[in-house]
Amino acid sequence: MDYTEYTFTIKPYDKEVTEILIAFLSEMGFDGFMENGDGFVAYTTLPNALSSVEKSIARIKTSSDISYTFRPVERKNWNALWESNFSPVVIDNTLAIIAPFHHIATNYPYTIIIEPKMSFGTGHHETTYLMLQLILQYDCADLDVLDMGCGTGILSILTAKKGARKITAIDIDEWAIENTIENCQRNHVTNIEVLRGDATLIPARNFQLVYANINRNILLQDIPTYVKHLDKAGKIFLSGFYEEDVAAIKHCGEINGLRWIQSITKNGWVAAVMEKI
Protein backbone atom coordinates (compact mmCIF):
# COMPACT_ATOMS: atom_id res chain seq x y z
CA MET A 1 0.00 0.00 0.00
CA ASP A 2 1.45 3.37 -1.07
CA TYR A 3 1.06 6.60 0.86
CA THR A 4 0.60 10.21 -0.15
CA GLU A 5 2.96 12.63 1.57
CA TYR A 6 1.58 16.08 2.44
CA THR A 7 4.01 18.83 3.45
CA PHE A 8 2.33 21.61 5.44
CA THR A 9 3.95 25.04 5.87
CA ILE A 10 2.66 27.44 8.53
CA LYS A 11 3.77 31.09 8.25
CA PRO A 12 4.40 32.60 10.69
CA TYR A 13 5.02 29.30 12.45
CA ASP A 14 2.63 28.55 15.31
CA LYS A 15 3.06 25.43 17.47
CA GLU A 16 -0.57 25.43 18.50
CA VAL A 17 -1.77 25.56 14.88
CA THR A 18 0.53 22.65 14.05
CA GLU A 19 -0.80 20.60 16.94
CA ILE A 20 -4.45 21.34 16.16
CA LEU A 21 -4.06 20.56 12.46
CA ILE A 22 -2.31 17.27 13.25
CA ALA A 23 -5.18 16.36 15.57
CA PHE A 24 -7.77 17.18 12.88
CA LEU A 25 -5.90 15.19 10.23
CA SER A 26 -5.62 12.24 12.63
CA GLU A 27 -9.41 12.28 12.95
CA MET A 28 -9.66 12.28 9.13
CA GLY A 29 -7.46 9.19 8.74
CA PHE A 30 -3.91 10.51 8.44
CA ASP A 31 -1.63 8.25 10.46
CA GLY A 32 1.99 9.42 10.23
CA PHE A 33 3.39 12.81 11.20
CA MET A 34 6.86 14.35 11.36
CA GLU A 35 7.37 17.95 12.43
CA ASN A 36 10.02 20.28 11.01
CA GLY A 37 11.00 23.90 11.55
CA ASP A 38 8.07 25.58 9.78
CA GLY A 39 5.33 22.97 9.79
CA PHE A 40 5.12 19.21 9.40
CA VAL A 41 4.86 16.28 7.01
CA ALA A 42 1.83 13.98 7.13
CA TYR A 43 1.05 10.66 5.44
CA THR A 44 -2.18 8.98 4.41
CA THR A 45 -3.60 6.22 2.23
CA LEU A 46 -6.95 8.02 1.88
CA PRO A 47 -8.04 8.11 -1.79
CA ASN A 48 -9.75 11.52 -1.45
CA ALA A 49 -7.45 13.17 1.06
CA LEU A 50 -7.56 16.64 -0.50
CA SER A 51 -11.09 17.29 0.72
CA SER A 52 -10.10 16.14 4.21
CA VAL A 53 -7.12 18.49 4.18
CA GLU A 54 -9.22 21.47 3.11
CA LYS A 55 -11.88 20.71 5.73
CA SER A 56 -9.25 20.43 8.45
CA ILE A 57 -7.61 23.73 7.52
CA ALA A 58 -10.99 25.46 7.34
CA ARG A 59 -11.70 24.48 10.96
CA ILE A 60 -8.69 26.41 12.26
CA LYS A 61 -8.99 30.06 13.21
CA THR A 62 -5.54 31.59 12.85
CA SER A 63 -3.75 34.58 11.37
CA SER A 64 -1.01 32.27 10.07
CA ASP A 65 -1.03 31.18 6.45
CA ILE A 66 -1.33 27.41 6.00
CA SER A 67 -0.12 26.01 2.68
CA TYR A 68 0.68 22.49 1.52
CA THR A 69 2.08 20.35 -1.26
CA PHE A 70 1.65 16.62 -1.81
CA ARG A 71 3.26 13.72 -3.65
CA PRO A 72 2.93 9.91 -3.76
CA VAL A 73 5.45 7.93 -1.71
CA GLU A 74 6.19 4.24 -2.22
CA ARG A 75 7.48 2.10 0.62
CA LYS A 76 10.80 1.54 -1.13
CA ASN A 77 11.28 5.29 -1.52
CA TRP A 78 10.55 5.85 2.15
CA ASN A 79 13.01 3.19 3.24
CA ALA A 80 15.74 4.63 1.03
CA LEU A 81 15.11 8.12 2.37
CA TRP A 82 15.19 6.85 5.94
CA GLU A 83 18.45 4.96 5.50
CA SER A 84 20.15 8.01 4.00
CA ASN A 85 19.19 10.20 6.96
CA PHE A 86 19.37 7.89 9.98
CA SER A 87 22.22 8.35 12.44
CA PRO A 88 22.75 6.42 15.71
CA VAL A 89 21.31 7.90 18.90
CA VAL A 90 22.87 7.51 22.34
CA ILE A 91 20.88 8.43 25.46
CA ASP A 92 22.59 9.11 28.79
CA ASN A 93 25.50 6.81 27.92
CA THR A 94 23.11 3.96 28.68
CA LEU A 95 21.08 3.27 25.53
CA ALA A 96 22.25 3.12 21.92
CA ILE A 97 19.69 3.14 19.09
CA ILE A 98 21.03 1.94 15.76
CA ALA A 99 19.70 0.76 12.42
CA PRO A 100 20.35 -2.69 10.92
CA PHE A 101 22.71 -1.15 8.36
CA HIS A 102 24.94 0.40 11.04
CA HIS A 103 28.02 -1.72 11.56
CA ILE A 104 29.24 -0.30 14.84
CA ALA A 105 30.16 -1.79 18.18
CA THR A 106 28.22 -0.55 21.21
CA ASN A 107 29.30 -0.93 24.82
CA TYR A 108 26.17 0.43 26.46
CA PRO A 109 23.90 -1.47 28.86
CA TYR A 110 21.11 -1.41 26.25
CA THR A 111 21.19 -1.48 22.46
CA ILE A 112 18.07 -1.37 20.30
CA ILE A 113 18.00 -1.95 16.55
CA ILE A 114 15.23 0.03 14.85
CA GLU A 115 14.23 0.23 11.19
CA PRO A 116 11.01 2.22 10.78
CA LYS A 117 8.71 2.07 7.78
CA MET A 118 6.14 4.88 7.81
CA SER A 119 6.09 5.05 11.61
CA PHE A 120 8.14 7.38 13.76
CA GLY A 121 9.93 6.73 17.01
CA THR A 122 13.66 6.36 16.77
CA GLY A 123 14.98 8.59 19.52
CA HIS A 124 15.66 11.44 17.11
CA HIS A 125 12.48 13.34 17.93
CA GLU A 126 12.44 15.04 21.31
CA THR A 127 9.36 13.25 22.61
CA THR A 128 10.72 9.76 21.94
CA TYR A 129 14.09 10.76 23.38
CA LEU A 130 12.44 12.08 26.55
CA MET A 131 10.24 9.01 27.00
CA LEU A 132 13.27 6.75 26.67
CA GLN A 133 15.09 8.85 29.27
CA LEU A 134 12.22 8.38 31.70
CA ILE A 135 12.00 4.63 31.11
CA LEU A 136 15.72 4.34 31.83
CA GLN A 137 15.12 5.99 35.23
CA TYR A 138 12.38 3.62 36.41
CA ASP A 139 12.20 -0.05 37.36
CA CYS A 140 10.18 -2.08 34.85
CA ALA A 141 10.95 -5.56 36.20
CA ASP A 142 7.98 -7.95 36.33
CA LEU A 143 5.46 -5.22 35.45
CA ASP A 144 2.55 -5.29 32.99
CA VAL A 145 2.90 -2.32 30.63
CA LEU A 146 0.62 -0.58 28.11
CA ASP A 147 2.24 1.38 25.26
CA MET A 148 -0.27 3.64 23.44
CA GLY A 149 0.80 4.98 20.05
CA CYS A 150 3.70 2.54 19.94
CA GLY A 151 5.12 3.71 16.57
CA THR A 152 8.25 1.65 15.96
CA GLY A 153 7.82 -0.24 19.23
CA ILE A 154 10.97 1.30 20.66
CA LEU A 155 9.50 2.13 24.10
CA SER A 156 8.08 -1.37 24.42
CA ILE A 157 11.33 -2.96 23.34
CA LEU A 158 13.39 -1.03 25.91
CA THR A 159 10.84 -1.94 28.57
CA ALA A 160 11.09 -5.61 27.62
CA LYS A 161 14.87 -5.43 27.84
CA LYS A 162 14.47 -3.95 31.32
CA GLY A 163 12.58 -7.00 32.49
CA ALA A 164 8.87 -6.22 32.11
CA ARG A 165 6.55 -9.22 32.41
CA LYS A 166 4.18 -8.41 29.53
CA ILE A 167 3.68 -5.40 27.28
CA THR A 168 0.64 -4.49 25.18
CA ALA A 169 1.53 -2.12 22.32
CA ILE A 170 -1.29 -0.35 20.44
CA ASP A 171 -1.26 1.97 17.41
CA ILE A 172 -3.82 3.06 14.82
CA ASP A 173 -1.25 2.99 11.98
CA GLU A 174 -1.01 -0.19 9.88
CA TRP A 175 2.68 0.43 9.19
CA ALA A 176 3.40 1.04 12.87
CA ILE A 177 1.95 -2.35 13.74
CA GLU A 178 3.96 -4.08 11.03
CA ASN A 179 7.08 -2.18 12.05
CA THR A 180 6.70 -2.92 15.76
CA ILE A 181 6.35 -6.64 15.09
CA GLU A 182 9.46 -6.64 12.89
CA ASN A 183 11.48 -4.62 15.39
CA CYS A 184 10.48 -6.96 18.21
CA GLN A 185 11.78 -9.88 16.17
CA ARG A 186 14.91 -7.94 15.29
CA ASN A 187 15.63 -7.30 18.98
CA HIS A 188 14.69 -10.82 20.12
CA VAL A 189 11.88 -9.79 22.48
CA THR A 190 8.87 -12.08 22.67
CA ASN A 191 6.62 -10.68 25.43
CA ILE A 192 5.04 -7.81 23.45
CA GLU A 193 1.45 -8.12 22.21
CA VAL A 194 0.82 -5.77 19.27
CA LEU A 195 -2.70 -4.51 18.48
CA ARG A 196 -4.04 -2.12 15.84
CA GLY A 197 -6.57 0.42 17.09
CA ASP A 198 -7.10 3.22 19.62
CA ALA A 199 -7.86 3.41 23.34
CA THR A 200 -11.06 1.39 22.84
CA LEU A 201 -8.83 -1.61 22.14
CA ILE A 202 -7.14 -1.62 25.55
CA PRO A 203 -7.61 -5.11 27.05
CA ALA A 204 -9.94 -5.49 30.06
CA ARG A 205 -7.20 -5.70 32.65
CA ASN A 206 -4.95 -3.38 34.61
CA PHE A 207 -1.36 -2.30 34.09
CA GLN A 208 1.33 -0.96 36.39
CA LEU A 209 2.82 1.30 33.72
CA VAL A 210 1.16 3.15 30.84
CA TYR A 211 3.04 5.02 28.09
CA ALA A 212 1.28 7.54 25.86
CA ASN A 213 3.49 9.49 23.46
CA ILE A 214 0.80 10.91 21.18
CA ASN A 215 -0.37 14.54 21.16
CA ARG A 216 -2.05 17.01 23.50
CA ASN A 217 -5.60 16.56 22.27
CA ILE A 218 -5.57 12.77 22.28
CA LEU A 219 -3.96 12.76 25.73
CA LEU A 220 -6.64 15.05 27.14
CA GLN A 221 -9.30 12.84 25.55
CA ASP A 222 -7.89 9.47 26.62
CA ILE A 223 -6.27 10.07 30.04
CA PRO A 224 -9.53 9.03 31.79
CA THR A 225 -9.43 5.72 29.89
CA TYR A 226 -5.78 5.15 30.72
CA VAL A 227 -6.48 5.74 34.42
CA LYS A 228 -9.26 3.12 34.41
CA HIS A 229 -6.70 0.53 33.30
CA LEU A 230 -3.99 1.59 35.77
CA ASP A 231 -3.31 -0.06 39.12
CA LYS A 232 -3.27 2.09 42.25
CA ALA A 233 0.22 3.62 42.56
CA GLY A 234 0.74 2.76 38.89
CA LYS A 235 2.48 5.36 36.72
CA ILE A 236 1.66 7.02 33.40
CA PHE A 237 4.43 8.42 31.20
CA LEU A 238 3.06 11.11 28.88
CA SER A 239 4.63 13.03 26.00
CA GLY A 240 3.76 14.65 22.68
CA PHE A 241 2.99 18.09 24.11
CA TYR A 242 4.75 21.42 24.66
CA GLU A 243 5.74 23.28 27.81
CA GLU A 244 2.75 25.61 27.45
CA ASP A 245 0.46 22.55 27.58
CA VAL A 246 1.74 21.33 30.95
CA ALA A 247 -1.01 23.04 32.97
CA ALA A 248 -3.78 21.45 30.88
CA ILE A 249 -2.20 17.98 30.99
CA LYS A 250 -1.54 18.23 34.73
CA HIS A 251 -5.10 19.39 35.46
CA CYS A 252 -6.60 16.60 33.36
CA GLY A 253 -4.50 14.05 35.23
CA GLU A 254 -5.37 15.43 38.65
CA ILE A 255 -9.15 15.47 38.10
CA ASN A 256 -8.85 11.83 37.02
CA GLY A 257 -7.02 10.68 40.13
CA LEU A 258 -3.38 11.21 39.22
CA ARG A 259 -0.65 13.19 40.95
CA TRP A 260 2.25 14.86 39.18
CA ILE A 261 5.65 13.30 39.94
CA GLN A 262 8.12 14.83 37.51
CA SER A 263 8.67 16.24 34.04
CA ILE A 264 11.66 16.70 31.74
CA THR A 265 11.98 18.95 28.69
CA LYS A 266 13.91 19.17 25.44
CA ASN A 267 13.56 22.01 22.91
CA GLY A 268 10.16 22.99 24.25
CA TRP A 269 8.77 19.44 24.30
CA VAL A 270 7.79 17.76 27.58
CA ALA A 271 7.59 14.24 28.98
CA ALA A 272 5.94 13.76 32.35
CA VAL A 273 5.27 11.05 34.92
CA MET A 274 2.02 10.92 36.90
CA GLU A 275 0.96 8.37 39.51
CA LYS A 276 -2.49 7.01 40.36
CA ILE A 277 -3.48 7.99 43.88
MOHUKA-V634978 format. One line per field, one symbol per residue. psi: psi as a letter, one per 40 degrees, with the letter a starting at -180 (. if undefined). Layout:
BEGIN
psi = ???
END
This chain:
BEGIN
psi = hiihhhhhhhhihhdddddddddddddeeifhihiadfbihiiiehdfddddddddddehhieihhiiiiiihidddddddddeehiihhhffdhhhiidehgihhfidhhhhhgiceiigeedidddddddddddeihehfihihhhfdbeeddddddddeeidihhhhiehdddddddddddddefhefhhhihaadeehigiiidhhhggbiddddddeddddddehiheiihhhieiideedddddddddeefiihdiiiihfeiihihiih.
END
